[in-house]
């Protein structure tokens, strides 16, 4: 067996270290790296199952011009030619790049350099605009620089955690494990979230506030701190600039009762939060998309930083505001200027910054001002102002708000280039040129996680087909556009050293972001680089900030009036992630085990709303907003606030005929950061009743989504399953079954039909549908795709004799269902989550199912009583 490669996980901003041991041509064993400071050997369910996602299924392996394979030279020459022609005719602002937090820092650096320093426009933005640009803007207003002032070590020292707009147990499980470990030692956890998520289930206090009332909550808490004498007047006097009218601008309605009314929470719960915070100096406030993805996102971030600055809870162990990012290298992109609103190395577009960067790059042009941010960028594409667009490592046709308008813009754009690892994506369908990029496991470079730790991502496999690193692709286009001397890189280490030098160039400590000494090593030092954190552990420990006077800023923020429900759109739509899926599922969708927890896109509805609106738990419903509509499976959930809906972001046209969430939100953005507001969209919902429903099981992939009312792909071992429903006849679905011996049964009274196809002695496909009858559990039938023989009870959908039913999977890491868990609790008298883990293993790996285990225990205790 080969020696393990130390690398970094492909998913969220926690930045977990991995030890990957290659076991075959495209197989690998994945384990957490015990020496990495971010995770100390632990991995979540997604990281644990990375080994299931490294195959070449669906990969783009050759350059494509239109639908024809092309050589790299022809594809790159065409891109350079079309971009040069567009710039010559319409100016540099007529072209744009849209990039991604999936890129490595070296990829990001070269793309930013080409666009801002050689083409001469700042029209390069990133999908990180959609997830954390409000945090960037808030940091810059408060601290003078985009610096996260916390580290994961602060979690081990905190006595109180405020989680605001973050389902941490699902979205950042490794961080959540550290929080729980500290809570078991006595720390308190408060979750502020409209939904009662699994994170909220384990909290000491959950405040299910009205969406959009975060500022009222934070200002009320700040006012309480002032009234209670908790404001650190000495710290403010020495280190913070406070506007003369700051306290007056908090607003008049910051008393306990007014805030409780605005937030729609019990005054007693609000008082408990106030008293906890006032009494606990070591407080970490962690926030994520629930804060950032708002049309008031930057103000909400600054309401949090105001609270920490005013109480002196910053720059100290266990005391800080902490933005936890969504993507693996959102932070690295921020460092090199991947956002349209920044230049490079934490510099802005001031004349001295522009001059400094242009001198360093020896570039022919430098962007004069910030470029178009994501929503405005695609609006400009649709209006014909952007005539050449290059999309790298992201899928805006799925992820952008008002997705139908984005697709119309892509269709109208004269020249679209897409660099991706996947052959067929929703965005790639609009591309004139598609380029095969290196995927995780093939990339070599660096990433920066949420607490400023820079780690190496190392290649595990050779590049497949003709795939190439993103930095190489951009470099080659730059050279073909005439700038050979500006893009002479031979390896990622060359780019890294240049990035390090720029971070120090004419810096003189004006910017905290600097990588001193890191640029001095050669290629061997780069290869051997250990994780390190720039800025140190407590970057603001000395009380000096990156402003002209060295003081932080309190930013006056007031709660804006919240709109009342509209007659046509009486509900409020919220969007977010599932525990075991990632973005558009191009990677996690390959892993059958990751599909077990949530197999379909669900619209979560409070049972009272469901009953009132005529919905059926497990039925179908159409969610509509002014921007469009999409179909979902209904799930009644007591954790939803009445009047509100929740839908996941992961499904695309490639994986479902419904569940497309990106087309629903409004293209409204925060006026400071430009981040879209995904969390408070006016919506309506109506039940949809199909004539028939069923599932299609195949030993092979389909080239396209089945044509019917509802079709959702589910990854399964040795094949694929599609949950289907429709109104017309079944001929189009039956036609998808493979050739072979046909076994069939029919019940006309229930409108039930069951078909199995056997080829070469194995199950090759099956279709089970019904109008009024029941459908069998899927688990046993799925296993038959791998069985060496065809069972005689195939059409019954179950094995001969009695079979144990595990129920829905709760622990994905160990494939443990709810019925197995309940049986262990009852039979063995298990009394806590730790006992469940000791008995059957559930919850002992990534820990993200621990809240669910706790809830099951509570329900079983209640039932027993």
N, C-alpha and C positions, 0 to 999 in steps of 0.2 A: 504494500500500500504506500502511496506517495505521502510525502510530508505535507501537513496541513498548511494552507495558505491563509495568512491573517488578512482579513479584508473587512469591509463595512457593509451593513445591511442595505438593501435596496429601497426600503420603504420610508418610514416617517422620520421626522427631525430629531428623534431621540439619538440616532446615530450609533446603534449598537455594533459592537465588534463581533466578528464572526471568524471561526476557524473552519475552513472549507477543505475537505479532503476528497480529491478526485478519485472515483472508483471505476470509471469507465470512460468511453469516448465522450459522452454527454451526460454522465451521472456523477453525483457528488453527495457526500455526507456533510450535513450542516450541524455545527455546534456553536454555542455561544463562546466568546473569547473571555476567559476568566480574568485576563490581564487588561481588558479594556475598561477605562473608568466610567463609561456611560452605562454599561449593563452588567459588568462583573460576572459574565458567563451566562446570564439569563437571556432568553429570547421569547418574544410573543408568538402567537400561533402563526402569523404570516412569516416571520423570520424562520421559525422552526421548519416550515414546509417550503422554503425556498428551493430545495433540491427537486421538488416536483415541477418547477417552472423553467428549468434550464434547457429543455429540449428545443428542437428546431421547428416544432409545429407552428405553422402560420407565419414563419419568419420571412421578411424581405431580405433576400440574399444577393440581389443584383440590382444595379441602377436600372431605372425604367424611364423612358421618355414616352409619354402616353401609356399605351398598353404593350409597348415593345421593349424587350431587353436591349440595353445599350452599354457601351463601354464607359468606364469612368471618364476617360478623356472627352468623349462626346457629351456626356451629361454635364461635366464641369465647365467645358467650353461654352455650352449653351447657356448655362446659368450666368456665367461671367458676361457673355455677350448681351443677354437680355437685360441684366441689371445695368450694364454700362450704357446701353441704348436708352433705357428708361431715364436714367439720370441725365444723360445728354439732352434729351428732349424736354423733360419735365422738372429737372432739378433733383437734388438729393432727397428732398422731403417726399418724393413720390415713391420711395421704396421703404420697406420695413422688414424687420425680423420679429418673430414671436417665438420666444424660447421657453425654457422650462427648468424647474427645480430638480428634474431628473438628470440634467447635465452635470458633469463634474466641473470643478472650479476652473480647470484648464480649458475646457470647452467653452464655458461662459466667457472667460477672459478674452479668447481669440475672437469670438463673435462680437463682443462689445467693442474691442479694439477696431475691428474692421468697420463696423457701422459708425461709431462716434468719432474715430480718429482718422479714418481714411475716406470713407464715403462722405462723412461730414454732417450726419444727422443723428439725432438721439431717438429715432423711431425704432428702438429695440426695447420691447417690453417682454414680460415673462408671466407664465401662469401663476407665479408667486404673487402677482398683483391681486389674484383672486383670494389668496389665503392669509397674507400677513403684511400687506403694504400699509394698513392702518397702524400696525405696531411700529413700522419704520417711521412713519410720519409723526406718531406720538412721541417716540424716542427722540427724534430730531427737535421737536418743539420743546421737550422737557430737558434734554441733556445736551443739545447742540450737536449730537452725533447719534447714529443708529447703533447703539450699544445695549445689549442685553445685560442688565446689571446683576444677574443671578447665575448660579451654577447648580448642578445636581447635588453637590455637597451641601448646599443650603437646605435641601430637603431633609438631610440627616440631622440638622440642627434646629429646625423650626418647631415651634410649639403650637402653631395654628396654621392651617391651610385654608385659604379661600380659593375655591375653584369656580371660575366665572365663565360661563359659556363654553364649557369643556367637558365632554364625556370621557374623562381621562382613562377610566377602566377599559374602554373599548379602543380609543384612538391613540393612546400612549401608554400601553399596559405596563411597560417596564418602569416608567416614571411612577405609575400608580402603585406598583409594588413597593417602591421606596417610601411613598407616602403612607401606605398601610403599615409598613414596618415601623415607621415613626409613630403612627397612631397607636399601635399596640404597645408602644413604650409610654403612652400618655398624651400625645398631641391630639388636638381636636381638628375635625374636618367639617367645613361648611361648604355646601354646594349651592351655587346660585344659578338656576337653570329653569326655564319654563317647563321642561319635561322632567318627570321623575325617572331618570335614566338609571342604569345599574350602578353608576358612580354615586348617584344620589341615594340609592338604597342603603349604602353603608355609611352615609354621612351622619355626624352627630346632629346636624341641622341642615334641612333642605328648604330653600326659599324658592318657590315656584313663581317667580315674578312675571308680570305681564311683559311680553316681548317689547323691547325698546325702552324700558324704564330703568336701565342700568345706571344712567347718570343720576337720576333722582336718588337711587339707592346709595351710590358712592358719595354724593354731595351730602345726603342726610347723615351718613356715617362720619364724614369729615366734620360736619357741624357739631355732631355729638362729641367728637374728639376735642374740639375747641371748647365746648361748654364744660367738658369733664376735665379740662386741664391736661389733656394728653398731647396736644400739639407741642412740638419741640421748638420753643421760641429761640433757643440758643443756636440750634442747627440752622433754622431759617435765617437768623441774623448773619451767620458766618458763611453760609454756603448756597443760599437760595434767593433769587430775585422774586419778590412778591409785589405784584401790581398794587397800587395804592387802594384801588376799589375792589380787590380780589374777593374779600369776604362779603362785601355787599352784593357782588355779582353771583354768588352762590344761589341767589334767589330767596324769595320770602317763604316758600313752602317747604322748608327743610326740617320742620319739627317731626317728631315720630309719627303722629297721626296722619299728617299730610303725605308723608312718604309711603306709609302703609296703604293709603288710598290709591296713590298713583301706581304703586307696584302691585297692588291687589294681593297683599300678603297679610297675615295676622300681625297686629301690632306687637303681640307678645313675642312672636318669633323674631321680629325685627329688633326688638329690645335685646333679646338674647344675643343676636349678632353684634350689636353695638357694645354690649358689656364684654363679650368675649374678645373683641378686637381691642378695646380700650385697655383690657387687663393683660394683653399678651404682646409684649414688644417683639418677640421673635415670630413674625408673621410673614409667610410667603403667599403672595396673591398670584395664582397662575391663571392665565386667560388664553383663549384660543379663538376658534372661528365664531363662536357665539358673540364675541366682542368685536372681532375684526370685520366680519362680513355684514356690515351695517352701513346705511347711509349716514350714520353718526359715529362710525367706527373710530376715527381719530380722536374725537371728543371723548368717547368712552375709554380709550386707552389713557388719555390725559387725566380723566377723572380718577383712574387708578394710580397713575404716577403722582398726582397731586396728594393723594391720601398718604402714600409712602414718604414723599418728600416732607410733607408738613409734620409728620410724626417722627421723622428721622429714621425711618425703617428702610434704610438703603445703605449699601456698602458695608454691611455687617453680617456676620454668620447668621443664617436662618432668618434674614429679614430683607425682602426685596420684592419688587414686581417682576413677574417672570412670564414672558411671551413664549409659549411652546409652539413651535412651527410644525407645519403639516408635512413638508416634503424633505427628502434626504439631504438636499443641498440648497434649500432656500437661502440659508445663511451665506454659503459661499457665493451665490449669485449676488447677494446684497454687497458683499465685500469687493467684488470686481466691477460693480456698476451695471448689473444685469437689468435693473429697472430703468425705465425711460426717464425717471425723475432724478437720477444720480449720474455722476460722470464715471469715476473709477476710484478704487481704494478709499472709499468714504468721502470723496470730494464732490462738490456741487458745481454749478455752472458759473460761479463768480469768475471774473476776468483773470484773476491771479491763478485760480485752479485750472482754468482752461489753458492758460499759457504754460503752466507747469506740466500738465499732461502732454500737451503737444510737443514741448521740448523733449520730454522723456521718450516719447514714441517717435520723434523725428517725423511727424506725420504731415501730410500736405494740407490737411484741413482738420478742423475740430468742431464738433457740434456747438452751436452758439447758445442753445437754450434746451430745456427739457423737451422730450419728444412726446408722442401720443401714447397715453396709457391704454391698457388693453381694450376697454369698452369703446373709447374714442378711436382707437386704431382700427377696429373692425367696422366702426361706423364710417370711417374715412375710406376703407376698402369698398364698402357698399356704395358710397357716394362717388367713387371713381377718382378720389384724390390719391389713394395708394394704388399704384399700377403694377407693382411687383412685390410679392410677399413670400418670405421664406419662414416656414414653421418647423421648429426643431423639437422633437421629443415630447410633443404634447398633442392634444386632440380637441382644439377649440370648438369644433362642430358639435361636441358633446358637452364640454365643460363651461362654455361661456353662457351668461344669461341671455334670454331672448334668442335661443339657439336657432330658430328658423330664420331670423334675420341674418345671423352669422353665416348660415349656409347659403342664403341668397347672395351675400357679399362675396363669399368664396367662389360661387359659380360665375359671378360677373367679373372677377378679377382677371386681367389679361394674362398674368403669369404667376403661377403658384408653384412653389417648391416645397416638398415635405421630406424631411429626414426622419426616419423612424426605424424601429426594429421589426414592426409588424407590417405584413404585406397589405392587408385590408383593414383600413380604419375609416371612420366616418369622414375625417378630414382628408385623408389620402384619396378619397373618391373624387376630390376636386382638383387634384394636383396635375400639373403638366409634366413635372419631373418628380420622381420619387427616388430617394437615396437610401441605401441600406446602412444603418448605423450600428455601431457596436452596442451590445446589450450588457446588463449587469452580468458579471462573470467573465466578461471579455474586456471590460474597461480598465484603464490604468490611470490613476490620478488621485485627487484629494477631494474631500467633502468636509463641510463644517456643520456641526450639529447645533442644537438649540442653545447650548451653554458655551458656545464659542470654541469648542474642542475640534481641532482639525485632525482628521484621520486619513490614512491611505485607503483607497479602494484599489485592490490589486486584481489583475487578471487571473482567472482560474483556468479558462480554456483558450485555445487558439481562436482567432477570428474565423467565423464560418463563412463559406462562400466568398463573396467579394465585399463583405461588411468592413467598414473602416471607422475609426474613432471620429466623433463629431469635430474635435479640434482640427484633425487632419483635413476633413472635408472643407471646413471654412477657410483654413489656411490655403488650400489649393485654389479656391475661388478667388481669394485675395490676390494671390500671385498672378492668376490669369487676368485679373482686372488691371494689372500693371504695377503692383506694389510688391515686387519680389523681395526687396530688402527689408520690408516691414514684417514679413512672415517667413522666417528662415528656420522655423522649429523642426527638429528631427524627432523629438520625443517629448512626452508630457513634462519631464523634468526641466526642459528648456523653458517652457512656459511658466512653470512654478517659480523658477528663479527670477524671471522677469517680473512676475507678479509681486514677489517679495521685495525686489528692488524698488518698484514703484510705490509700495506701501511706505517706504522710508524716504523716498526722494523729496528733498526740501521739506521734510515733515517738521522737524524741530519740536516734536511733542504737541504740535497743534491738533493732530488727530490721534486719538487713542489707538486706532487700528494701525498697527505696525508689526512687522514680522522680523524683528532684529535678529541677525545671525542665521536665520533660517535659509537665507539665500546663498550662504557661503559654501555649503556642502556640494559635492559633485553628484554624479548619477548614483553611485553606491549609497551615499547618505540619503538620497531621495528614496531609493528602493527600501532602505531599512528604517525609514522615518517612523517614530513612535507617536502615538496620539499626544498632542499638546494643546493647551488652551491659551489663545492670545489674550493679552490684557490682564492675565493673572486671575486669581480666585475672586477677589473683591475689587472690581475695577474702579469703583468710586470710593474706596476705603478712605482716601485722603480728603474727600470732600471737594475735589476739583473736577469740573465738568468741561466739555469741549465747546464752551461758549467764549466770546471775546473777553468777558470779565471773569471767567472760570466758575460762574455760578449756574446752578440749575434754575429752571423756571417753573413757577406755578402758573398754570394756564387757566384763565377764567372760563368755566364751562357751566352752562345752564341746561336743564332738562327742557326739551322741546315738547309742545303739546302732542299727545298721541292721538292719531285719527280714530274715529269711530268706525265700526264695520259698515261696509257699503251694502246697499240692498241687493245688488246683483252678485256681489262677491262677499258674502257674510263671514267667511272663515279666513283664518290666517295660516299661510303655508310656511313651514320650516323645512329646511333640507339639511342633510348631513351624511355621515358615514356609517357603515356596518362594521362590526368588530373584526371580521376575518377577510374583508375585501379591501381593495385598494384602487382608488381612482376609477378608470374605465375598465378594470379587470383584465387588461391585456396580459398581465402576469398572473395575478391570483386566480383568474378564471381558468387557468390550466391545472389547478390543484384541486382534485376531487374532495379532499378532506376540508378544504376551506369553504366549500359550497354547503356543507351540512348545516351550519348554524342558521343561515338565512338563505334559502334557495331561490327566492323570487323577490322582486321589488314590491314591498308592502307599503300601503298607505296606512299609517297608524292613526286611529280615530278613538276618541273617548267613547265608551259604550253608550252614554246618554245621547251623544250626537248621532252615533250609528243607528240607534233605535229610532230616534226622531226623524232621521233622514231616509229611513227605509233601507239601510244597508244590512248586509249579512256578513257576519264574521267568517272569513274564508271565501267570500264571494268576490266579485269584481266590481270596480267602481272607476268612473272617469273623473279625474281631477282637472279642473279648468281654471285658467287665469286669463286676463286680457291678452296675454302673449301667445297662448296655445293651450292644448290639452293633451293628457296622456293617461293611459290605463294602468291600474295597479290592482294587486290582490289586497283585500281589506283585512286589517288586523285590529280588533278591538283592544284597546290598551288603557288601563286605568291611570297610567303615568302621563297621559296627554291631558293638558288643560282643555276643558270644554271650549269649543269654538276654534280649536287649532288642529292642524294636520301636520304629520311628519312623513317625508319621503326620502329614500336614499338617492345618492348621486351616481351610482356605479354603472347602471345598465345603459347600453347603447343600441343603435339599430342592428349591430352585429350579434347582440345577445338577447334581444327582446323586441317584440312588436309594440310593447308598451314600456312603461318604466323610464321613459326619457325625461329626466328631471330638468336638464339644462334649458329646455325651451320654455319653462314655466315662469322663472323669476323675471322681474322687471329690469331693464338695463339702466337702473338708477344707481348712482355711485356716491361715495363720500366726497364732498367737495374739496377736501385737502389731499387725501391719499389716492383718490380715483378707484378705490376698491368697491366692487359691486355689493349691493345689499341683498344677499340670498335668503335672509332669515324672516322677513315679514312681508310676504307677497299676498295681496288679497286674492281669495280663491273661492271656488264652489266645488261641490262633489255630488255626483248622482250615481245611483246603482246601475249596473249593467248586467243583464241576465242573458247569458248565451243559451242556445238551444242544447248544446252538448259540451262536455268537458272531458279531458282525459290526459294521457301522456304517451309520448312516442319515445321508444328506447332503441338506440342504434349502436352498432359496433364500429361505426365510422362517423366522421364529421360531415355535416351538410355544407354545401357551398354558400347557402343563403338561409335566411330566416324563413321558417314555414309560413305560408300565406294563409292566415286565418285571423280571427278577431284577437286572440291572445296566444302568444307563443314565447316562452322564456327558456333559454338554454341553461342547463344545469350540468356541470362537469361531474362525470362519474368514472370509476375505474373501468378501463378497457372500452370506453365508448363515450356516449353523450346521451342525455335525456332532455327532451323538450316537454314542458308542461304546456298543454294546448287547450283551447276552447274556441267555439265558433257557432255560427248560425246556419251556414249553408251545408251542402253535402260534404262528405268526407273524402271525395275522390282525390283532391289535391294533396291531402295529408297521406292517404293510402299510397299515393304514387311515390312517396319518399321512402317507402319500405324497399329493402334490397331484393334481389332475385334469390329464389331458393324454394324449398319445400314449404308450403303454406298450411298452417294449422289454424282453424278458425272456429269460433263459437259465437252464438248470437241469442239475445233475449229480447224479442220484439216488444214485450210488455214494458220493459224498463228502457228501451232504446239503447241497450248495451251491446257492444261488439268488441270481441277480443281476437286479435290476430297475432300469430307468432310466425316468424320466418326462420327456418333452420337451413344452414348451408355448411357443408362439410362436417356434419355431425355436431355443430355448435349453434347456439342462438346468435343470429345475425341481426334481428330486429323484432320489435313488438309494438303493437298499437292497442291500447286499452281505452275505450271511450264509453260514456253513458249519458243518457238524458236525465233519468230520475234515480238510477241505482247508485250503489256505492262502488268506489274504486279501491283495489287492494293497496296495502302499503308497498312502497317502491323498493325497499331495501333488498328483499330476497330476489326480486326480479333483476335488479341491477347486478347482483352477484352472479346471476346466471350467464352474463356476458363473458365471465372468466371461467365458468365451469367447463370441465372437459366433456361432460355428457349432458344431454337434454333431459330434464326431469319430466316424468309423466304428468305431473300436476302443473305444468307450465301455465296453462290458461286459467287455472284457479288462482294463480298469483301467489302461491305459497308452497312450501315444501310439504312432502307427505308427513302426516302426523302432527302433533302439537309442536309449535315453535315459540321460543321466547321472543317477545317484542321489546326491543330496547327503548322504543319511543324516540322522540326528537333528540338529536345530538346536542348535548350541553357542553361537554368538554371535547373540543376538536383535537387537542393535542393527543389525547389517548382514545378518542372515538367512543366516548361513553354517553349513553342516552339517559334521559330523565327517569325511565322506569327502572333501569339498573341502579341509579342513584337512590331513588325512593325505596327500592327493595333493600339496599344496604343499610339505609337509615333505620328502617323498621326491623329488619332481622338482627342487626348488630347493635341496635340502641345507640346509634351515633348522635352525638350532642353538639358538635361544632364542625366548622369547615375543615379544621386541621384533622379531625378524626375521619372525615370522609376521605381526605387525601391519603391518610395512612392505610385506610381499608381498601380503597380501589384506585387510588392514584389521581382522581379528578382534582384539578386545581393546583397541582404541584409543579407544573412546568411554567407556562407563561402567566398563570394567575388571572387571566382576564375573565374566566368563568366563575371566579370566587363570589362575586355579588349574586350571581344566579344560584349558586349552591347555598348561599346564606338565605336567599328568599325561599328556596325549596325547603330548607330546614324549618324556617318560620311557619310555612304553610303546614308542614307535617306535624309540628308541635301543636299548632292550632287545631288541626283535625283530630289529633289524639286527645286533646283536652275536651 
